[in-house]
Amino acid sequence: MTRLYLVRHAQTAWNRENRLQGHSDLPLDDQGERQAARVGRWFAALHLQGIVTSHLRRSQQTAAAIASGNGHHVVPVIDRRLAEMHLGAWEGLTPDEVDRRFAGAYAQWRERPTSVCIPDAEPLERFRVRVREALADVVARHAARTCAVVTHGGVIALVLADALGAEYDEVLRRVRLENAGVTAMEFEGDGRAPHVVWVNRTDYLEDLGG
C-alpha cells in the first residue's frame, strides 16, 4: 500500500488578497510561514519516507517545513510537473479585475472553468498530462511507502477528479482545498483506482486565525 499526502502550499500575500497566482513565484507571507510550521509539526508524528514538491517557492517553503519537522531526514525532491497551471493574462488579478478586463470571464469560470479560454494560459490538456505523469512517477517511486506531495490547489483538484471519476470542473467548484490543507490517498498494486482517505484536513491550523 502506498500512501500519499497531498499538501496544498501555505499562504502567500496573493492568497490573502485573492489574486490568481498560477506560475507567479511568490514566497509565503508571515501567516503562511506559521501555517507551514504547523503542518510540519503535524507531519513530525508520521513516518514519511519521501517528500516531493513543486518548484515554486510557496511549495518549496512548505515542503522544507515538513522536512524539518520529520525525524527521518527526508530531503524534498523537486518535480516541476507539480506546479500550478499557468494562468497567463489572469495571473496577479483578482476575480473582479478579471471580470472587468475580460468581459465577465471569471463569472463564467465559476460556472464551468474548462469552458473559458484564458489568454496566454497553459492548455488544460497539457496540464492534465504533466500532472498525471508526475503522480504516476511518484506512486511508482514510492511503492509501499508513505510520501508527502507538496503542490497546488488545481493540481490536487485534478488528482481528486481522476481518482473519483468526477469532472474536473465540479471538483474545482465544489471541493474546498485550503492553504496548508492535507488530502490523503492510498494506492494499491499498479496505482490504479486509488482510495481517497480524506480531503482538506486543517485541524492543526484552527487557532491561527486569518
C-alpha positions in Angstrom: 0.0 0.0 0.0 1.3 3.4 -1.0 0.0 6.4 0.9 0.3 9.9 -0.5 -0.4 13.1 1.5 -1.2 15.8 -1.0 -0.4 19.2 0.7 -1.5 22.5 -0.7 1.2 25.1 -0.1 0.7 27.6 2.8 -0.5 31.1 2.3 1.1 33.9 0.2 0.2 37.6 0.0 -1.7 36.9 -3.2 -3.7 34.2 -1.5 -4.6 36.7 1.2 -5.6 39.3 -1.5 -7.5 36.7 -3.5 -5.2 37.1 -6.5 -4.7 34.4 -9.1 -1.2 33.0 -8.9 -0.6 30.2 -11.4 3.1 30.2 -12.1 3.8 33.5 -10.4 6.5 32.7 -7.9 5.6 34.3 -4.6 7.0 33.3 -1.2 4.9 32.6 1.8 3.8 35.6 3.8 4.0 35.7 7.7 0.8 33.7 8.1 1.9 31.2 5.5 5.1 30.6 7.4 3.1 30.0 10.6 0.9 27.6 8.6 3.9 25.8 7.2 5.4 25.4 10.7 2.1 23.9 11.9 1.8 21.4 9.1 5.4 20.5 9.6 4.8 19.7 13.2 1.7 17.6 12.2 3.8 15.5 9.9 6.5 15.0 12.5 4.5 12.2 14.1 4.3 10.3 10.8 6.9 8.0 9.2 7.4 9.9 6.0 9.7 8.2 3.5 9.6 10.8 0.8 8.7 14.4 0.1 8.1 15.7 -3.5 7.4 19.3 -4.2 6.6 21.7 -7.0 9.5 24.0 -7.9 7.5 27.2 -7.0 8.8 28.9 -3.8 5.5 28.7 -1.9 5.6 24.9 -2.3 9.3 24.5 -1.6 9.0 26.5 1.6 6.1 24.4 2.8 8.0 21.2 1.9 11.1 22.5 3.8 8.9 23.0 6.9 7.6 19.4 6.6 11.1 18.1 6.1 12.5 20.0 9.2 9.7 18.6 11.3 10.3 15.0 10.3 12.8 13.0 12.3 13.8 10.8 9.4 15.9 13.4 7.5 13.9 13.2 4.2 15.1 15.7 1.7 12.4 17.2 -0.6 12.7 16.3 -4.3 11.6 19.0 -6.8 9.3 18.0 -9.7 8.4 20.9 -11.9 5.4 19.0 -13.3 3.6 19.5 -10.0 3.4 23.3 -10.5 0.0 25.0 -10.7 -1.5 25.6 -14.1 -0.1 28.7 -15.8 -2.9 31.2 -15.9 -1.5 33.6 -18.5 -3.0 37.0 -18.6 -5.1 36.4 -15.4 -2.1 36.0 -13.1 -1.9 38.7 -10.4 -5.5 39.7 -10.9 -8.5 39.4 -8.5 -11.7 37.8 -9.8 -13.3 41.3 -10.0 -10.4 42.6 -12.1 -10.6 39.6 -14.4 -14.4 40.2 -14.9 -13.8 43.9 -15.7 -10.9 43.3 -18.1 -12.2 40.2 -19.8 -15.9 40.7 -20.1 -17.2 38.7 -17.2 -14.8 35.7 -17.9 -14.3 34.9 -14.2 -18.0 34.7 -13.6 -18.2 32.2 -16.5 -15.2 30.4 -15.0 -17.1 29.9 -11.7 -19.9 28.1 -13.6 -17.7 25.9 -15.8 -13.9 26.5 -15.6 -12.9 24.5 -18.6 -15.3 26.5 -20.9 -13.0 29.6 -20.5 -10.1 30.2 -22.8 -7.6 32.3 -20.7 -5.2 34.4 -22.9 -1.7 33.1 -22.9 -2.5 30.3 -20.4 -1.3 26.8 -20.4 -3.7 24.5 -22.3 -5.7 22.3 -19.9 -4.8 19.1 -21.7 -1.1 19.8 -21.3 -1.7 20.5 -17.6 -3.6 17.2 -17.3 -0.8 15.2 -18.9 2.1 16.6 -16.9 0.2 16.2 -13.6 -0.9 12.7 -14.3 2.7 11.7 -15.4 4.1 13.3 -12.2 1.7 11.4 -10.0 2.3 8.1 -11.7 6.1 8.6 -11.2 5.6 9.5 -7.5 3.5 6.4 -6.9 6.0 4.2 -8.8 9.0 5.6 -6.9 7.3 5.3 -3.5 5.6 1.9 -3.9 4.6 0.6 -0.5 5.9 3.8 1.2 4.5 7.0 2.6 5.2 10.3 0.8 4.1 13.9 1.1 3.4 15.7 -2.2 3.5 19.5 -1.8 1.7 21.2 -4.6 -1.2 23.5 -5.6 -5.0 23.6 -5.4 -5.5 23.0 -9.1 -3.2 20.0 -9.1 -4.9 18.4 -6.1 -8.3 19.0 -7.7 -7.2 17.2 -10.9 -5.9 14.3 -8.9 -9.1 14.0 -7.0 -11.2 14.3 -10.1 -9.3 11.4 -11.7 -9.5 9.3 -8.5 -13.2 9.8 -8.1 -14.2 9.7 -11.8 -15.5 13.2 -11.4 -15.5 16.2 -13.7 -12.5 18.5 -13.1 -14.9 21.5 -13.3 -17.1 20.1 -10.5 -14.1 19.4 -8.2 -12.7 22.9 -8.7 -16.1 24.5 -8.0 -17.3 22.3 -5.1 -14.3 21.0 -3.2 -12.5 23.3 -0.8 -8.7 23.0 -0.8 -7.3 25.4 1.7 -3.7 26.7 2.2 -1.7 24.1 4.1 -4.6 21.6 4.0 -3.8 17.9 3.6 -5.6 15.4 1.4 -4.7 11.7 1.9 -4.9 8.9 -0.7 -3.9 5.3 -0.8 -2.8 3.3 -3.9 -2.6 -0.5 -4.2 -0.6 -2.5 -6.7 -0.2 -0.7 -10.0 -1.6 2.6 -8.6 -4.9 2.5 -10.4 -8.2 3.1 -8.7 -6.8 4.8 -5.6 -8.8 5.4 -2.4 -9.4 8.9 -1.1 -9.0 8.7 2.7 -9.8 12.3 3.5 -9.8 15.7 1.8 -8.5 19.1 3.1 -7.6 18.3 6.7 -6.7 21.6 8.5 -7.5 21.0 12.2 -3.9 21.8 13.2 -4.4 25.4 11.9 -7.6 26.1 13.9 -6.2 28.7 16.3 -4.1 30.6 13.8 -6.9 32.9 12.6 -6.9 34.6 9.2 
